[in-house]
């Protein structure tokens, strides 16, 4: 299931969990161990892109992050 919103928290667990704020409220998503993180332009990034305040589209296997 795809979720979209603003990253509010990145929990330092393994596998990683992130909390998003969306129009539907807060949602916590547990990512898979082999999650792929991409910038909004499609280029591959890393988990260091997952920062509070950034907009993201998330499913357990892929995160697309809007980076300034």
MMTF fields as JSON, N, C-alpha, C and O atoms, coordinates in Angstrom:
{
  "mmtfVersion": "1.0.0",
  "mmtfProducer": "UNKNOWN",
  "numBonds": 271,
  "numAtoms": 272,
  "numGroups": 68,
  "numChains": 1,
  "numModels": 1,
  "chainsPerModel": [1],
  "groupsPerChain": [68],
  "chainIdList": ["A"],
  "bondAtomList": [4, 2, 8, 6, 12, 10, 16, 14, 20, 18, 24, 22, 28, 26, 32, 30, 36, 34, 40, 38, 44, 42, 48, 46, 52, 50, 56, 54, 60, 58, 64, 62, 68, 66, 72, 70, 76, 74, 80, 78, 84, 82, 88, 86, 92, 90, 96, 94, 100, 98, 104, 102, 108, 106, 112, 110, 116, 114, 120, 118, 124, 122, 128, 126, 132, 130, 136, 134, 140, 138, 144, 142, 148, 146, 152, 150, 156, 154, 160, 158, 164, 162, 168, 166, 172, 170, 176, 174, 180, 178, 184, 182, 188, 186, 192, 190, 196, 194, 200, 198, 204, 202, 208, 206, 212, 210, 216, 214, 220, 218, 224, 222, 228, 226, 232, 230, 236, 234, 240, 238, 244, 242, 248, 246, 252, 250, 256, 254, 260, 258, 264, 262, 268, 266],
  "bondOrderList": [1, 1, 1, 1, 1, 1, 1, 1, 1, 1, 1, 1, 1, 1, 1, 1, 1, 1, 1, 1, 1, 1, 1, 1, 1, 1, 1, 1, 1, 1, 1, 1, 1, 1, 1, 1, 1, 1, 1, 1, 1, 1, 1, 1, 1, 1, 1, 1, 1, 1, 1, 1, 1, 1, 1, 1, 1, 1, 1, 1, 1, 1, 1, 1, 1, 1, 1],
  "groupList": [{"groupName": "UNK", "atomNameList": ["N", "CA", "C", "O"], "elementList": ["N", "C", "C", "O"], "formalChargeList": [0, 0, 0, 0], "bondAtomList": [1, 0, 2, 1, 3, 2], "bondOrderList": [1, 1, 2], "singleLetterCode": "X", "chemCompType": "L-PEPTIDE LINKING"}],
  "groupTypeList": [0, 0, 0, 0, 0, 0, 0, 0, 0, 0, 0, 0, 0, 0, 0, 0, 0, 0, 0, 0, 0, 0, 0, 0, 0, 0, 0, 0, 0, 0, 0, 0, 0, 0, 0, 0, 0, 0, 0, 0, 0, 0, 0, 0, 0, 0, 0, 0, 0, 0, 0, 0, 0, 0, 0, 0, 0, 0, 0, 0, 0, 0, 0, 0, 0, 0, 0, 0],
  "groupIdList": [1, 2, 3, 4, 5, 6, 7, 8, 9, 10, 11, 12, 13, 14, 15, 16, 17, 18, 19, 20, 21, 22, 23, 24, 25, 26, 27, 28, 29, 30, 31, 32, 33, 34, 35, 36, 37, 38, 39, 40, 41, 42, 43, 44, 45, 46, 47, 48, 49, 50, 51, 52, 53, 54, 55, 56, 57, 58, 59, 60, 61, 62, 63, 64, 65, 66, 67, 68],
  "secStructList": [7, 7, 3, 3, 3, 3, 3, 3, 3, 3, 3, 7, 7, 1, 1, 7, 3, 3, 3, 3, 3, 3, 6, 6, 3, 3, 3, 3, 3, 3, 7, 7, 6, 6, 7, 3, 3, 3, 3, 6, 6, 1, 7, 5, 7, 7, 4, 4, 4, 7, 7, 6, 6, 7, 3, 3, 3, 3, 3, 6, 6, 3, 3, 3, 3, 7, 7, 7],
  "xCoordList": [0.836, 0.0, 0.881, 1.833, 0.571, 1.342, 0.785, -0.428, 1.675, 1.319, 2.085, 3.184, 1.502, 2.164, 1.945, 0.845, 3.003, 2.886, 4.243, 5.237, 4.274, 5.496, 6.103, 5.412, 7.399, 8.086, 8.137, 8.615, 7.64, 7.666, 8.712, 9.254, 9.003, 9.968, 10.558, 9.864, 11.851, 12.537, 13.014, 13.859, 12.472, 12.82, 14.041, 14.115, 14.984, 16.227, 16.056, 16.67, 15.206, 14.979, 15.47, 15.786, 15.535, 15.85, 14.846, 14.727, 14.113, 14.168, 13.627, 12.919, 13.987, 13.595, 12.082, 11.356, 11.631, 10.234, 10.205, 11.028, 9.252, 9.086, 7.633, 6.721, 7.442, 6.107, 5.835, 6.619, 4.708, 4.292, 3.059, 2.199, 2.983, 1.762, 1.102, 1.678, -0.104, -0.839, -2.201, -2.559, -2.964, -4.302, -5.192, -6.129, -4.896, -5.665, -5.179, -5.792, -4.095, -3.538, -2.136, -1.496, -1.665, -0.318, -0.348, -1.272, 0.676, 0.783, 2.239, 3.158, 2.435, 3.774, 3.965, 3.106, 5.095, 5.383, 6.706, 7.72, 6.69, 7.918, 8.45, 7.748, 9.696, 10.312, 10.965, 11.342, 11.099, 11.788, 13.289, 13.776, 14.012, 15.466, 16.168, 17.247, 15.568, 16.185, 15.478, 15.438, 14.923, 14.193, 15.068, 16.272, 14.445, 15.123, 14.627, 13.422, 15.558, 15.214, 15.607, 16.75, 14.646, 14.891, 14.546, 13.679, 15.254, 14.89, 13.711, 13.451, 13.011, 11.839, 12.2, 11.323, 13.47, 13.883, 14.168, 14.53, 14.008, 14.199, 15.561, 15.753, 16.52, 17.857, 17.866, 17.14, 18.7, 18.776, 19.563, 20.608, 19.051, 19.713, 19.894, 19.946, 19.989, 20.146, 19.235, 18.527, 19.257, 18.382, 18.685, 17.861, 19.845, 20.157, 19.211, 19.133, 18.493, 17.512, 16.235, 15.442, 16.032, 14.818, 14.98, 15.523, 14.504, 14.631, 13.285, 12.483, 13.027, 11.777, 11.619, 12.578, 10.378, 10.052, 10.025, 9.489, 10.584, 10.59, 9.332, 8.817, 8.847, 7.674, 8.124, 9.177, 7.318, 7.689, 6.46, 5.372, 6.663, 5.696, 6.35, 7.487, 5.627, 6.237, 5.397, 4.18, 6.065, 5.509, 6.633, 7.755, 6.398, 7.44, 8.746, 9.788, 8.722, 9.93, 10.576, 11.707, 9.871, 10.411, 9.928, 8.772, 10.84, 10.503, 10.982, 12.132, 10.097, 10.461, 10.38, 9.316, 11.515, 11.634, 11.849, 12.669, 11.11, 11.332, 12.471, 12.366, 13.552, 14.706, 14.925, 14.793, 15.263, 15.477, 16.697, 17.008],
  "yCoordList": [-1.181, 0.0, 1.244, 1.333, 2.195, 3.427, 4.488, 4.675, 5.17, 6.29, 7.504, 7.383, 8.671, 9.911, 10.97, 11.109, 11.714, 12.776, 13.332, 13.105, 14.06, 14.677, 13.779, 13.337, 13.51, 12.697, 13.489, 14.623, 12.882, 13.515, 12.887, 13.553, 11.594, 10.915, 9.729, 9.034, 9.512, 8.317, 7.575, 8.071, 6.39, 5.621, 4.762, 4.086, 4.792, 4.054, 2.603, 2.137, 1.914, 0.488, -0.251, 0.37, -1.548, -2.317, -3.417, -4.237, -3.481, -2.527, -1.151, -1.004, -0.159, 1.222, 1.398, 0.716, 2.31, 2.732, 4.241, 4.945, 4.734, 6.183, 6.526, 5.739, 7.711, 8.221, 9.355, 10.298, 9.254, 10.27, 10.984, 10.384, 12.277, 13.037, 13.258, 13.885, 12.741, 12.87, 13.488, 13.681, 13.8, 14.344, 13.398, 13.845, 12.103, 11.118, 10.982, 10.259, 11.659, 11.578, 11.005, 10.919, 10.616, 10.06, 8.565, 7.848, 8.116, 6.701, 6.27, 6.989, 5.106, 4.544, 3.441, 2.573, 3.479, 2.482, 1.805, 2.472, 0.482, -0.292, -0.637, -1.241, -0.252, -0.497, -1.873, -2.398, -2.455, -3.733, -3.514, -2.39, -4.58, -4.465, -4.047, -3.457, -4.345, -4.007, -2.828, -2.75, -1.918, -0.769, 0.036, 0.184, 0.55, 1.422, 2.839, 3.087, 3.763, 5.17, 5.933, 5.865, 6.655, 7.439, 8.904, 9.236, 9.76, 11.178, 11.325, 10.429, 12.43, 12.637, 12.664, 12.474, 12.896, 12.859, 11.433, 11.23, 10.434, 9.036, 8.477, 7.262, 9.331, 8.835, 8.147, 8.534, 7.127, 6.349, 7.116, 7.701, 7.103, 7.732, 6.7, 5.499, 7.159, 6.273, 6.708, 7.709, 5.951, 6.252, 7.611, 8.136, 8.185, 9.521, 10.588, 11.684, 10.291, 11.225, 11.285, 12.215, 10.302, 10.237, 11.158, 10.76, 12.38, 13.381, 14.011, 14.208, 14.328, 15.01, 16.3, 17.036, 16.545, 17.736, 17.516, 18.35, 16.423, 16.14, 15.392, 14.558, 15.706, 15.023, 13.685, 13.599, 12.647, 11.321, 10.533, 10.696, 9.674, 8.636, 7.326, 7.046, 6.529, 5.374, 4.125, 4.144, 3.032, 1.705, 0.933, 1.438, -0.258, -0.921, -1.181, -1.326, -1.244, -1.573, -0.384, -0.488, 0.741, 1.899, 3.189, 3.306, 4.16, 5.495, 6.496, 6.448, 7.399, 8.471, 9.771, 10.145, 10.457, 11.629, 12.89, 12.906, 13.93, 15.238, 15.906, 16.179, 16.16, 16.811, 18.169, 18.328, 19.154, 20.506, 20.587, 21.657],
  "zCoordList": [0.0, 0.0, 0.0, 0.776, -0.857, -0.988, -0.033, 0.062, 0.664, 1.541, 1.056, 0.515, 1.25, 0.833, 1.903, 2.439, 2.208, 3.189, 3.566, 2.876, 4.664, 5.167, 6.232, 7.15, 6.107, 7.104, 8.407, 8.437, 9.477, 10.789, 11.691, 12.572, 11.475, 12.337, 11.59, 10.848, 11.799, 11.301, 12.537, 13.282, 12.75, 13.937, 13.659, 12.633, 14.565, 14.39, 14.823, 15.783, 14.088, 14.314, 13.082, 12.067, 13.165, 11.964, 11.829, 12.739, 10.74, 9.632, 10.041, 11.037, 9.235, 9.527, 9.537, 8.814, 10.355, 10.372, 10.231, 10.815, 9.452, 9.353, 9.661, 9.405, 10.213, 10.504, 9.531, 9.423, 8.819, 7.863, 8.379, 9.025, 8.086, 8.331, 6.982, 6.093, 6.837, 5.583, 5.865, 7.027, 4.824, 5.057, 5.881, 6.542, 5.837, 6.599, 8.04, 8.826, 8.402, 9.745, 9.735, 8.687, 10.902, 11.041, 10.709, 11.092, 9.993, 9.663, 9.833, 9.44, 10.414, 10.588, 9.56, 9.402, 8.861, 7.836, 8.164, 8.365, 8.216, 8.398, 7.021, 6.21, 6.756, 5.456, 5.44, 6.488, 4.257, 4.141, 4.297, 4.167, 4.572, 4.744, 3.469, 3.519, 2.323, 1.039, 0.352, -0.876, 1.157, 0.628, -0.335, -0.123, -1.394, -2.35, -2.091, -2.067, -1.896, -1.676, -2.937, -3.39, -3.491, -4.71, -4.456, -3.647, -5.175, -5.198, -6.16, -6.962, -6.085, -6.948, -8.435, -9.278, -8.772, -10.179, -10.651, -11.81, -9.76, -10.122, -9.795, -9.848, -9.455, -9.138, -7.77, -6.855, -7.661, -6.425, -5.374, -5.662, -4.166, -3.033, -1.933, -2.202, -0.719, 0.425, 1.55, 1.441, 2.63, 3.765, 4.396, 5.145, 4.108, 4.646, 4.085, 4.639, 2.998, 2.439, 3.268, 3.121, 4.134, 4.948, 6.159, 7.189, 6.017, 7.079, 7.368, 6.455, 8.624, 8.963, 8.154, 7.918, 7.74, 6.966, 5.472, 4.743, 4.994, 3.56, 3.154, 3.899, 1.962, 1.425, 0.835, 0.202, 1.049, 0.554, 0.136, 0.688, -0.855, -1.223, -0.823, -1.204, -0.054, 0.601, 0.409, 0.593, 0.033, 0.241, 0.918, 0.957, 1.452, 2.232, 1.484, 2.123, 0.141, -0.615, -1.321, -1.794, -1.398, -2.113, -1.474, -1.068, -1.392, -0.878, -1.921, -2.358, -2.315, -3.238, -2.448, -1.956, -2.332, -1.472, -2.313, -3.231, -1.987, -2.612, -1.854, -0.658, -2.563, -1.946, -2.584, -3.798, -1.748, -2.279, -3.185, -3.708]
}
